[in-house]
Amino acid sequence: MATDQINVQQPKHPLYALTTSELTDQRRQLENAIASYDRMKPVSQERGDLLARLDDVIAEQDDRTKLAAHA
């Protein structure tokens, strides 16, 4: 498996400044990359970094959902 298939670029802007579609795209890329790492033996340390980034994206999405519900 080529390494470049599982690289996920950092967004050009902080998560709070991304559009909803950019945030969704970032989440999808991270989830796909993590799934690729899960198939590797042994699992790479980079997977943990991607999981942390995914947690941040999910938290931002959750915050936006909560704000929209209170609007």
Summary of the structure (lengths in Angstrom):
residues: 71
radius of gyration: 13.6
end to end distance: 45.8
largest distance: 46.6
contacts: 158
relative contact order: 0.16
helix: 70%
strand: 0%
